Amino acid sequence: MSEAPAPTSIPVPQARNPLHGITLETIVTELEAHYGWPGLAQRINIRCFASDPSVSSSLKFLRKTPWAREKVESLYLYMLRKKEQKSRPAAKATRKYGYE
C-alpha cells in the first residue's frame, strides 16, 4: 500500500490585509519619504529614527522588536488611508431634498 503524498500548503490570499506582500523595507522607505526621519521620530519615539537614522538600522531594530514594528505598520496604514482620502474626489453636496 503506498502512502499518500504529504499535503502541500496552498497560500491563502489575504485580500483584506493591506500589508500582504509589502516588505518592511518598503514600509520604512515610504514612511521616510513621506514624513522624513524627524517626522518619524516625532510620531514613533524610537532611537533608530531619532539618532543617526538609516533604513538598514531601522530594519534591524524593527525585525527584533515586535511592538515597534506594529507601531510602524500602523503608521503606514494611517498614511495610506490619508493618501487615499486626498486622492478621492470630493463628494458632490446635494441639497436637502436630493435635487439640485
C-alpha positions in Angstrom: 0.0 0.0 0.0 1.5 3.3 -1.0 1.3 6.4 1.2 -0.5 9.5 0.1 1.7 12.4 -0.8 2.2 14.9 2.0 -0.3 17.8 1.7 1.2 21.0 0.4 0.2 24.2 1.9 -1.6 26.4 -0.5 -1.1 30.1 0.1 -4.3 31.7 1.3 -5.0 35.0 -0.4 -5.2 37.8 2.1 -7.5 40.3 0.3 -8.3 42.2 3.4 -4.8 42.5 4.6 -3.3 45.7 3.1 0.2 44.8 4.3 0.2 41.5 2.5 3.1 41.3 0.0 4.7 44.6 1.2 8.1 44.3 2.7 9.2 46.0 5.9 11.9 47.8 3.8 9.2 49.2 1.5 7.2 50.4 4.5 10.2 52.2 6.2 11.3 53.7 2.9 7.9 55.1 2.1 7.4 56.4 5.6 10.7 58.1 5.5 9.9 59.7 2.1 6.6 60.9 3.3 7.4 62.1 6.9 11.2 62.3 6.9 13.3 61.0 9.7 12.5 63.9 12.1 8.8 63.3 11.4 9.1 59.6 12.0 11.0 60.2 15.3 8.2 62.6 16.4 5.4 60.1 15.6 7.2 57.0 16.9 9.7 57.6 19.7 12.4 55.1 18.9 16.1 55.7 18.7 16.6 54.2 15.2 14.5 57.1 13.8 16.0 59.9 16.0 19.7 59.1 16.3 21.7 58.6 13.1 18.8 57.1 11.2 19.0 54.8 8.3 16.8 52.3 6.6 19.2 49.4 7.4 19.5 50.3 11.1 15.7 50.7 11.4 15.1 47.3 9.7 17.5 45.6 12.1 15.7 47.1 15.1 12.2 46.6 13.8 12.8 42.9 12.9 13.8 42.3 16.5 11.1 44.4 18.3 7.5 43.4 17.6 5.9 46.3 19.4 7.9 48.9 17.4 7.1 47.0 14.1 3.4 47.2 15.0 3.6 50.9 15.5 5.4 51.4 12.2 2.9 49.2 10.3 0.1 51.1 12.0 1.6 54.5 10.9 2.0 53.1 7.4 -1.7 52.1 7.2 -2.7 55.5 8.5 -0.5 57.2 5.9 -2.2 55.1 3.1 -5.7 56.0 4.4 -4.8 59.7 4.4 -3.4 59.5 0.9 -6.5 57.6 -0.3 -8.8 60.2 1.2 -6.9 63.0 -0.5 -7.0 61.3 -3.9 -10.8 60.7 -3.9 -12.8 63.4 -5.5 -14.9 65.4 -3.0 -18.5 64.1 -2.9 -20.9 66.4 -4.6 -23.0 68.1 -2.0 -26.7 67.6 -2.5 -29.4 69.8 -1.3 -31.8 68.9 1.5 -34.4 67.4 -0.9 -32.0 65.5 -3.0 -32.3 67.5 -6.2 -30.2 70.4 -7.5 
